[in-house]
Amino acid sequence: MSAQRHSSSSRPAGERRRIAYTVAEVAAMLGKHPNTIYEWVQRGALPAEKLGGTIYVPKWALARLLSPAAHEQPAPAAAPAGAGGELS
């Protein structure tokens, strides 16, 4: 019985504890090219950390991209002409 619990709980526990994803994983989840994700990271639009030679995107940053209602624009890049027609 205990062997059965061990084998069934080892995989899901690893996924629940995951705190970051690689650029390739984020690109696949969002349906974007990895180069797009690298651009977002380079511009500072997507928080990331580099460990060794791998860039990791924190799980909370990915959640922010997947639920844009809480954050209108994930990328605070230069606004296109005519965008944000508010005047102070």
PyRosetta script that sets phi, psi and omega in degrees:
from pyrosetta import init, pose_from_sequence

init()
pose = pose_from_sequence("MSAQRHSSSSRPAGERRRIAYTVAEVAAMLGKHPNTIYEWVQRGALPAEKLGGTIYVPKWALARLLSPAAHEQPAPAAAPAGAGGELS")
pose.set_psi(1, -45.2)
pose.set_omega(1, -178.7)
pose.set_phi(2, -65.4)
pose.set_psi(2, -31.9)
pose.set_omega(2, 177.5)
pose.set_phi(3, -66.0)
pose.set_psi(3, -34.0)
pose.set_omega(3, 179.8)
pose.set_phi(4, -67.9)
pose.set_psi(4, -42.9)
pose.set_omega(4, 178.0)
pose.set_phi(5, -63.4)
pose.set_psi(5, -40.9)
pose.set_omega(5, -178.7)
pose.set_phi(6, -61.4)
pose.set_psi(6, -46.1)
pose.set_omega(6, -176.5)
pose.set_phi(7, -70.8)
pose.set_psi(7, -32.5)
pose.set_omega(7, -178.0)
pose.set_phi(8, -81.7)
pose.set_psi(8, -24.5)
pose.set_omega(8, -176.3)
pose.set_phi(9, -95.4)
pose.set_psi(9, -11.0)
pose.set_omega(9, -175.2)
pose.set_phi(10, -71.0)
pose.set_psi(10, -39.9)
pose.set_omega(10, -178.6)
pose.set_phi(11, -74.0)
pose.set_psi(11, -52.1)
pose.set_omega(11, -178.7)
pose.set_phi(12, -61.1)
pose.set_psi(12, -34.2)
pose.set_omega(12, 179.8)
pose.set_phi(13, -61.5)
pose.set_psi(13, -38.3)
pose.set_omega(13, 178.9)
pose.set_phi(14, -64.3)
pose.set_psi(14, -40.0)
pose.set_omega(14, 178.8)
pose.set_phi(15, -69.5)
pose.set_psi(15, -38.2)
pose.set_omega(15, -179.6)
pose.set_phi(16, -66.2)
pose.set_psi(16, -33.6)
pose.set_omega(16, -177.0)
pose.set_phi(17, -86.0)
pose.set_psi(17, -4.7)
pose.set_omega(17, -177.7)
pose.set_phi(18, -64.6)
pose.set_psi(18, 133.3)
pose.set_omega(18, -177.1)
pose.set_phi(19, -116.3)
pose.set_psi(19, -8.5)
pose.set_omega(19, -178.3)
pose.set_phi(20, -154.6)
pose.set_psi(20, 161.4)
pose.set_omega(20, -179.7)
pose.set_phi(21, -130.4)
pose.set_psi(21, 152.1)
pose.set_omega(21, 176.9)
pose.set_phi(22, -74.8)
pose.set_psi(22, 164.3)
pose.set_omega(22, 178.1)
pose.set_phi(23, -58.2)
pose.set_psi(23, -42.1)
pose.set_omega(23, -179.4)
pose.set_phi(24, -62.8)
pose.set_psi(24, -40.0)
pose.set_omega(24, 179.3)
pose.set_phi(25, -67.2)
pose.set_psi(25, -41.7)
pose.set_omega(25, 178.5)
pose.set_phi(26, -63.9)
pose.set_psi(26, -43.3)
pose.set_omega(26, 179.2)
pose.set_phi(27, -59.9)
pose.set_psi(27, -44.2)
pose.set_omega(27, 179.7)
pose.set_phi(28, -64.3)
pose.set_psi(28, -41.6)
pose.set_omega(28, -179.4)
pose.set_phi(29, -65.1)
pose.set_psi(29, -36.1)
pose.set_omega(29, -176.8)
pose.set_phi(30, -93.3)
pose.set_psi(30, -6.7)
pose.set_omega(30, -177.9)
pose.set_phi(31, 70.3)
pose.set_psi(31, 31.8)
pose.set_omega(31, -180.0)
pose.set_phi(32, -114.4)
pose.set_psi(32, 164.0)
pose.set_omega(32, 174.9)
pose.set_phi(33, -77.4)
pose.set_psi(33, 142.5)
pose.set_omega(33, 177.9)
pose.set_phi(34, -53.7)
pose.set_psi(34, -34.1)
pose.set_omega(34, 178.8)
pose.set_phi(35, -61.5)
pose.set_psi(35, -33.3)
pose.set_omega(35, 176.9)
pose.set_phi(36, -64.0)
pose.set_psi(36, -43.0)
pose.set_omega(36, 179.6)
pose.set_phi(37, -65.3)
pose.set_psi(37, -42.8)
pose.set_omega(37, 176.8)
pose.set_phi(38, -58.9)
pose.set_psi(38, -40.5)
pose.set_omega(38, 178.2)
pose.set_phi(39, -61.2)
pose.set_psi(39, -46.4)
pose.set_omega(39, 179.8)
pose.set_phi(40, -59.6)
pose.set_psi(40, -41.3)
pose.set_omega(40, 179.1)
pose.set_phi(41, -65.2)
pose.set_psi(41, -45.8)
pose.set_omega(41, -178.0)
pose.set_phi(42, -62.2)
pose.set_psi(42, -39.1)
pose.set_omega(42, 179.6)
pose.set_phi(43, -75.0)
pose.set_psi(43, -15.1)
pose.set_omega(43, -177.2)
pose.set_phi(44, 88.5)
pose.set_psi(44, 6.9)
pose.set_omega(44, -180.0)
pose.set_phi(45, -76.2)
pose.set_psi(45, -22.2)
pose.set_omega(45, 179.7)
pose.set_phi(46, -128.4)
pose.set_psi(46, 114.7)
pose.set_omega(46, 179.8)
pose.set_phi(47, -61.2)
pose.set_psi(47, 140.0)
pose.set_omega(47, -179.6)
pose.set_phi(48, -158.2)
pose.set_psi(48, 160.3)
pose.set_omega(48, 176.4)
pose.set_phi(49, -130.3)
pose.set_psi(49, 142.1)
pose.set_omega(49, 177.4)
pose.set_phi(50, -103.5)
pose.set_psi(50, 122.2)
pose.set_omega(50, 176.2)
pose.set_phi(51, -120.0)
pose.set_psi(51, 117.4)
pose.set_omega(51, -174.0)
pose.set_phi(52, 65.5)
pose.set_psi(52, -125.1)
pose.set_omega(52, 178.2)
pose.set_phi(53, -105.8)
pose.set_psi(53, 11.7)
pose.set_omega(53, -175.2)
pose.set_phi(54, -114.7)
pose.set_psi(54, 135.4)
pose.set_omega(54, 176.4)
pose.set_phi(55, -95.1)
pose.set_psi(55, 130.3)
pose.set_omega(55, 179.1)
pose.set_phi(56, -116.8)
pose.set_psi(56, 137.6)
pose.set_omega(56, 176.4)
pose.set_phi(57, -103.4)
pose.set_psi(57, 124.6)
pose.set_omega(57, -179.4)
pose.set_phi(58, -62.2)
pose.set_psi(58, 147.9)
pose.set_omega(58, -179.2)
pose.set_phi(59, -57.3)
pose.set_psi(59, -38.5)
pose.set_omega(59, -178.6)
pose.set_phi(60, -65.6)
pose.set_psi(60, -32.7)
pose.set_omega(60, 179.3)
pose.set_phi(61, -70.9)
pose.set_psi(61, -37.3)
pose.set_omega(61, 177.5)
pose.set_phi(62, -67.0)
pose.set_psi(62, -40.7)
pose.set_omega(62, 178.3)
pose.set_phi(63, -60.5)
pose.set_psi(63, -36.8)
pose.set_omega(63, 178.0)
pose.set_phi(64, -62.8)
pose.set_psi(64, -38.5)
pose.set_omega(64, 178.7)
pose.set_phi(65, -70.3)
pose.set_psi(65, -34.4)
pose.set_omega(65, -177.3)
pose.set_phi(66, -78.6)
pose.set_psi(66, -17.7)
pose.set_omega(66, 177.1)
pose.set_phi(67, -126.7)
pose.set_psi(67, 74.4)
pose.set_omega(67, -174.6)
pose.set_phi(68, -68.5)
pose.set_psi(68, -7.6)
pose.set_omega(68, 178.9)
pose.set_phi(69, -60.6)
pose.set_psi(69, -36.0)
pose.set_omega(69, -179.7)
pose.set_phi(70, -75.7)
pose.set_psi(70, -26.2)
pose.set_omega(70, -179.2)
pose.set_phi(71, -134.3)
pose.set_psi(71, 112.2)
pose.set_omega(71, -173.4)
pose.set_phi(72, -59.3)
pose.set_psi(72, -46.0)
pose.set_omega(72, 179.8)
pose.set_phi(73, -131.1)
pose.set_psi(73, 122.1)
pose.set_omega(73, 178.7)
pose.set_phi(74, -71.6)
pose.set_psi(74, -21.0)
pose.set_omega(74, -175.8)
pose.set_phi(75, -115.7)
pose.set_psi(75, 107.1)
pose.set_omega(75, 177.9)
pose.set_phi(76, -81.9)
pose.set_psi(76, 54.7)
pose.set_omega(76, -179.1)
pose.set_phi(77, -81.1)
pose.set_psi(77, 178.1)
pose.set_omega(77, 178.9)
pose.set_phi(78, -57.5)
pose.set_psi(78, 132.2)
pose.set_omega(78, -178.7)
pose.set_phi(79, -74.3)
pose.set_psi(79, 135.9)
pose.set_omega(79, 177.7)
pose.set_phi(80, -66.5)
pose.set_psi(80, 155.8)
pose.set_omega(80, -179.9)
pose.set_phi(81, -56.8)
pose.set_psi(81, 131.8)
pose.set_omega(81, 178.3)
pose.set_phi(82, 89.1)
pose.set_psi(82, -7.9)
pose.set_omega(82, -179.3)
pose.set_phi(83, -82.9)
pose.set_psi(83, 148.4)
pose.set_omega(83, 176.7)
pose.set_phi(84, 60.9)
pose.set_psi(84, 58.5)
pose.set_omega(84, -173.8)
pose.set_phi(85, -68.7)
pose.set_psi(85, 24.5)
pose.set_omega(85, 179.2)
pose.set_phi(86, -83.4)
pose.set_psi(86, 139.8)
pose.set_omega(86, 174.9)
pose.set_phi(87, -116.2)
pose.set_psi(87, 140.1)
pose.set_omega(87, -179.0)
pose.set_phi(88, -81.3)
pose.dump_pdb("model.pdb")
